Amino acid sequence: MDKAKRLLGLAIMVESDDIYQQLMDAGVELDHHESDLYAKVTPESTAIIKNYRMKDNVTVFTNKKDNKPWYDIPFAFTPFWDKKQRNSEPTILGNEPKTFTHDPGEGY
């Protein structure tokens, strides 16, 4: 597949797709801190960001390691959220732990 067709394909991906997965599939160099995803600015990453539904929150910074521009995509590092979900225990409504910060005493 030539580069123009590949970029066109990236540009029309469904917006509900996981941007982390889209960037991975495109072979974009990635990094992260906590839940924030960093993607090297390339024609492929730019095409994906252009169609990202949260693109207004994406910023660009110069990476100190390679002196190149990278995208900072807040809260988009999917493995962070997957791990957080696996580590949380489900709560069934009505079965929440009961905690009291004071003794209401008599009359209540």
Biotite code that builds the C-alpha atoms (Angstrom):
import biotite.structure as struc

atoms = struc.array([
    struc.Atom([0.000, 0.000, 0.000], chain_id="A", res_id=1, res_name="MET", atom_name="CA", element="C"),
    struc.Atom([1.468, 3.353, -0.914], chain_id="A", res_id=2, res_name="ASP", atom_name="CA", element="C"),
    struc.Atom([1.916, 6.083, 1.685], chain_id="A", res_id=3, res_name="LYS", atom_name="CA", element="C"),
    struc.Atom([-0.944, 8.293, 0.428], chain_id="A", res_id=4, res_name="ALA", atom_name="CA", element="C"),
    struc.Atom([-3.476, 5.455, 0.691], chain_id="A", res_id=5, res_name="LYS", atom_name="CA", element="C"),
    struc.Atom([-2.200, 4.536, 4.138], chain_id="A", res_id=6, res_name="ARG", atom_name="CA", element="C"),
    struc.Atom([-2.556, 8.124, 5.355], chain_id="A", res_id=7, res_name="LEU", atom_name="CA", element="C"),
    struc.Atom([-6.047, 8.330, 3.867], chain_id="A", res_id=8, res_name="LEU", atom_name="CA", element="C"),
    struc.Atom([-6.980, 5.131, 5.660], chain_id="A", res_id=9, res_name="GLY", atom_name="CA", element="C"),
    struc.Atom([-5.691, 6.537, 8.936], chain_id="A", res_id=10, res_name="LEU", atom_name="CA", element="C"),
    struc.Atom([-7.566, 9.785, 8.397], chain_id="A", res_id=11, res_name="ALA", atom_name="CA", element="C"),
    struc.Atom([-10.956, 8.102, 8.036], chain_id="A", res_id=12, res_name="ILE", atom_name="CA", element="C"),
    struc.Atom([-10.763, 5.769, 11.032], chain_id="A", res_id=13, res_name="MET", atom_name="CA", element="C"),
    struc.Atom([-13.885, 5.751, 13.147], chain_id="A", res_id=14, res_name="VAL", atom_name="CA", element="C"),
    struc.Atom([-13.568, 8.372, 15.884], chain_id="A", res_id=15, res_name="GLU", atom_name="CA", element="C"),
    struc.Atom([-14.718, 5.988, 18.579], chain_id="A", res_id=16, res_name="SER", atom_name="CA", element="C"),
    struc.Atom([-11.665, 3.784, 18.018], chain_id="A", res_id=17, res_name="ASP", atom_name="CA", element="C"),
    struc.Atom([-9.029, 3.816, 20.717], chain_id="A", res_id=18, res_name="ASP", atom_name="CA", element="C"),
    struc.Atom([-6.429, 6.449, 19.736], chain_id="A", res_id=19, res_name="ILE", atom_name="CA", element="C"),
    struc.Atom([-3.717, 4.501, 21.534], chain_id="A", res_id=20, res_name="TYR", atom_name="CA", element="C"),
    struc.Atom([-4.490, 1.444, 19.405], chain_id="A", res_id=21, res_name="GLN", atom_name="CA", element="C"),
    struc.Atom([-4.695, 3.524, 16.225], chain_id="A", res_id=22, res_name="GLN", atom_name="CA", element="C"),
    struc.Atom([-1.258, 5.003, 16.872], chain_id="A", res_id=23, res_name="LEU", atom_name="CA", element="C"),
    struc.Atom([0.170, 1.577, 17.734], chain_id="A", res_id=24, res_name="MET", atom_name="CA", element="C"),
    struc.Atom([-1.287, 0.084, 14.544], chain_id="A", res_id=25, res_name="ASP", atom_name="CA", element="C"),
    struc.Atom([0.245, 2.929, 12.535], chain_id="A", res_id=26, res_name="ALA", atom_name="CA", element="C"),
    struc.Atom([3.685, 2.188, 13.970], chain_id="A", res_id=27, res_name="GLY", atom_name="CA", element="C"),
    struc.Atom([4.019, 5.591, 15.639], chain_id="A", res_id=28, res_name="VAL", atom_name="CA", element="C"),
    struc.Atom([6.677, 5.856, 18.343], chain_id="A", res_id=29, res_name="GLU", atom_name="CA", element="C"),
    struc.Atom([4.888, 6.201, 21.687], chain_id="A", res_id=30, res_name="LEU", atom_name="CA", element="C"),
    struc.Atom([5.654, 6.939, 25.295], chain_id="A", res_id=31, res_name="ASP", atom_name="CA", element="C"),
    struc.Atom([3.546, 7.788, 28.324], chain_id="A", res_id=32, res_name="HIS", atom_name="CA", element="C"),
    struc.Atom([3.416, 9.110, 31.848], chain_id="A", res_id=33, res_name="HIS", atom_name="CA", element="C"),
    struc.Atom([0.630, 7.720, 34.016], chain_id="A", res_id=34, res_name="GLU", atom_name="CA", element="C"),
    struc.Atom([-2.513, 8.046, 31.851], chain_id="A", res_id=35, res_name="SER", atom_name="CA", element="C"),
    struc.Atom([-1.096, 10.625, 29.423], chain_id="A", res_id=36, res_name="ASP", atom_name="CA", element="C"),
    struc.Atom([-0.029, 9.317, 26.033], chain_id="A", res_id=37, res_name="LEU", atom_name="CA", element="C"),
    struc.Atom([2.872, 10.822, 24.082], chain_id="A", res_id=38, res_name="TYR", atom_name="CA", element="C"),
    struc.Atom([3.147, 10.272, 20.325], chain_id="A", res_id=39, res_name="ALA", atom_name="CA", element="C"),
    struc.Atom([5.969, 11.415, 18.081], chain_id="A", res_id=40, res_name="LYS", atom_name="CA", element="C"),
    struc.Atom([4.739, 13.926, 15.506], chain_id="A", res_id=41, res_name="VAL", atom_name="CA", element="C"),
    struc.Atom([4.743, 12.161, 12.131], chain_id="A", res_id=42, res_name="THR", atom_name="CA", element="C"),
    struc.Atom([2.464, 12.301, 9.081], chain_id="A", res_id=43, res_name="PRO", atom_name="CA", element="C"),
    struc.Atom([0.730, 9.173, 10.440], chain_id="A", res_id=44, res_name="GLU", atom_name="CA", element="C"),
    struc.Atom([0.196, 10.547, 13.954], chain_id="A", res_id=45, res_name="SER", atom_name="CA", element="C"),
    struc.Atom([-0.951, 13.902, 12.568], chain_id="A", res_id=46, res_name="THR", atom_name="CA", element="C"),
    struc.Atom([-3.574, 12.186, 10.372], chain_id="A", res_id=47, res_name="ALA", atom_name="CA", element="C"),
    struc.Atom([-4.883, 10.281, 13.400], chain_id="A", res_id=48, res_name="ILE", atom_name="CA", element="C"),
    struc.Atom([-4.894, 13.327, 15.698], chain_id="A", res_id=49, res_name="ILE", atom_name="CA", element="C"),
    struc.Atom([-6.694, 15.359, 13.036], chain_id="A", res_id=50, res_name="LYS", atom_name="CA", element="C"),
    struc.Atom([-9.696, 13.040, 13.370], chain_id="A", res_id=51, res_name="ASN", atom_name="CA", element="C"),
    struc.Atom([-9.475, 12.475, 17.126], chain_id="A", res_id=52, res_name="TYR", atom_name="CA", element="C"),
    struc.Atom([-12.683, 13.618, 18.804], chain_id="A", res_id=53, res_name="ARG", atom_name="CA", element="C"),
    struc.Atom([-10.709, 15.148, 21.692], chain_id="A", res_id=54, res_name="MET", atom_name="CA", element="C"),
    struc.Atom([-8.104, 16.825, 19.458], chain_id="A", res_id=55, res_name="LYS", atom_name="CA", element="C"),
    struc.Atom([-8.662, 20.211, 21.117], chain_id="A", res_id=56, res_name="ASP", atom_name="CA", element="C"),
    struc.Atom([-7.021, 18.814, 24.262], chain_id="A", res_id=57, res_name="ASN", atom_name="CA", element="C"),
    struc.Atom([-3.910, 17.611, 22.436], chain_id="A", res_id=58, res_name="VAL", atom_name="CA", element="C"),
    struc.Atom([-0.796, 19.754, 22.771], chain_id="A", res_id=59, res_name="THR", atom_name="CA", element="C"),
    struc.Atom([2.683, 19.577, 21.252], chain_id="A", res_id=60, res_name="VAL", atom_name="CA", element="C"),
    struc.Atom([5.935, 19.660, 23.190], chain_id="A", res_id=61, res_name="PHE", atom_name="CA", element="C"),
    struc.Atom([9.611, 19.199, 22.330], chain_id="A", res_id=62, res_name="THR", atom_name="CA", element="C"),
    struc.Atom([10.927, 15.925, 23.702], chain_id="A", res_id=63, res_name="ASN", atom_name="CA", element="C"),
    struc.Atom([14.163, 16.512, 25.626], chain_id="A", res_id=64, res_name="LYS", atom_name="CA", element="C"),
    struc.Atom([15.529, 13.095, 24.628], chain_id="A", res_id=65, res_name="LYS", atom_name="CA", element="C"),
    struc.Atom([15.401, 13.562, 20.855], chain_id="A", res_id=66, res_name="ASP", atom_name="CA", element="C"),
    struc.Atom([14.643, 17.306, 20.468], chain_id="A", res_id=67, res_name="ASN", atom_name="CA", element="C"),
    struc.Atom([11.670, 16.400, 18.247], chain_id="A", res_id=68, res_name="LYS", atom_name="CA", element="C"),
    struc.Atom([8.027, 17.466, 18.527], chain_id="A", res_id=69, res_name="PRO", atom_name="CA", element="C"),
    struc.Atom([5.655, 15.036, 20.246], chain_id="A", res_id=70, res_name="TRP", atom_name="CA", element="C"),
    struc.Atom([1.923, 15.108, 20.913], chain_id="A", res_id=71, res_name="TYR", atom_name="CA", element="C"),
    struc.Atom([0.717, 15.060, 24.514], chain_id="A", res_id=72, res_name="ASP", atom_name="CA", element="C"),
    struc.Atom([-2.665, 13.318, 24.523], chain_id="A", res_id=73, res_name="ILE", atom_name="CA", element="C"),
    struc.Atom([-4.215, 13.550, 27.991], chain_id="A", res_id=74, res_name="PRO", atom_name="CA", element="C"),
    struc.Atom([-5.802, 10.437, 29.526], chain_id="A", res_id=75, res_name="PHE", atom_name="CA", element="C"),
    struc.Atom([-5.280, 8.371, 26.343], chain_id="A", res_id=76, res_name="ALA", atom_name="CA", element="C"),
    struc.Atom([-2.810, 5.692, 27.503], chain_id="A", res_id=77, res_name="PHE", atom_name="CA", element="C"),
    struc.Atom([-5.283, 2.799, 27.478], chain_id="A", res_id=78, res_name="THR", atom_name="CA", element="C"),
    struc.Atom([-3.112, 0.272, 29.417], chain_id="A", res_id=79, res_name="PRO", atom_name="CA", element="C"),
    struc.Atom([-3.193, 2.638, 32.412], chain_id="A", res_id=80, res_name="PHE", atom_name="CA", element="C"),
    struc.Atom([-7.003, 2.531, 32.468], chain_id="A", res_id=81, res_name="TRP", atom_name="CA", element="C"),
    struc.Atom([-7.126, -1.209, 31.784], chain_id="A", res_id=82, res_name="ASP", atom_name="CA", element="C"),
    struc.Atom([-4.876, -1.839, 34.781], chain_id="A", res_id=83, res_name="LYS", atom_name="CA", element="C"),
    struc.Atom([-6.875, 0.536, 36.953], chain_id="A", res_id=84, res_name="LYS", atom_name="CA", element="C"),
    struc.Atom([-10.085, -1.280, 36.025], chain_id="A", res_id=85, res_name="GLN", atom_name="CA", element="C"),
    struc.Atom([-8.559, -4.709, 36.756], chain_id="A", res_id=86, res_name="ARG", atom_name="CA", element="C"),
    struc.Atom([-7.359, -3.513, 40.165], chain_id="A", res_id=87, res_name="ASN", atom_name="CA", element="C"),
    struc.Atom([-10.676, -2.054, 41.266], chain_id="A", res_id=88, res_name="SER", atom_name="CA", element="C"),
    struc.Atom([-13.254, -4.157, 43.018], chain_id="A", res_id=89, res_name="GLU", atom_name="CA", element="C"),
    struc.Atom([-16.807, -3.880, 41.744], chain_id="A", res_id=90, res_name="PRO", atom_name="CA", element="C"),
    struc.Atom([-19.329, -2.419, 44.144], chain_id="A", res_id=91, res_name="THR", atom_name="CA", element="C"),
    struc.Atom([-22.886, -3.667, 44.038], chain_id="A", res_id=92, res_name="ILE", atom_name="CA", element="C"),
    struc.Atom([-25.311, -0.831, 44.684], chain_id="A", res_id=93, res_name="LEU", atom_name="CA", element="C"),
    struc.Atom([-26.738, -1.097, 48.164], chain_id="A", res_id=94, res_name="GLY", atom_name="CA", element="C"),
    struc.Atom([-23.751, -3.089, 49.431], chain_id="A", res_id=95, res_name="ASN", atom_name="CA", element="C"),
    struc.Atom([-21.357, -0.174, 49.862], chain_id="A", res_id=96, res_name="GLU", atom_name="CA", element="C"),
    struc.Atom([-19.308, -0.278, 53.064], chain_id="A", res_id=97, res_name="PRO", atom_name="CA", element="C"),
    struc.Atom([-20.943, 1.707, 55.839], chain_id="A", res_id=98, res_name="LYS", atom_name="CA", element="C"),
    struc.Atom([-18.622, 4.209, 57.520], chain_id="A", res_id=99, res_name="THR", atom_name="CA", element="C"),
    struc.Atom([-19.481, 6.752, 60.159], chain_id="A", res_id=100, res_name="PHE", atom_name="CA", element="C"),
    struc.Atom([-17.343, 9.695, 61.144], chain_id="A", res_id=101, res_name="THR", atom_name="CA", element="C"),
    struc.Atom([-19.223, 10.366, 64.378], chain_id="A", res_id=102, res_name="HIS", atom_name="CA", element="C"),
    struc.Atom([-21.630, 8.724, 66.779], chain_id="A", res_id=103, res_name="ASP", atom_name="CA", element="C"),
    struc.Atom([-25.010, 10.373, 66.327], chain_id="A", res_id=104, res_name="PRO", atom_name="CA", element="C"),
    struc.Atom([-25.921, 9.566, 69.953], chain_id="A", res_id=105, res_name="GLY", atom_name="CA", element="C"),
    struc.Atom([-29.414, 9.321, 71.305], chain_id="A", res_id=106, res_name="GLU", atom_name="CA", element="C"),
    struc.Atom([-32.282, 11.064, 69.637], chain_id="A", res_id=107, res_name="GLY", atom_name="CA", element="C"),
    struc.Atom([-31.455, 9.917, 66.117], chain_id="A", res_id=108, res_name="TYR", atom_name="CA", element="C"),
])
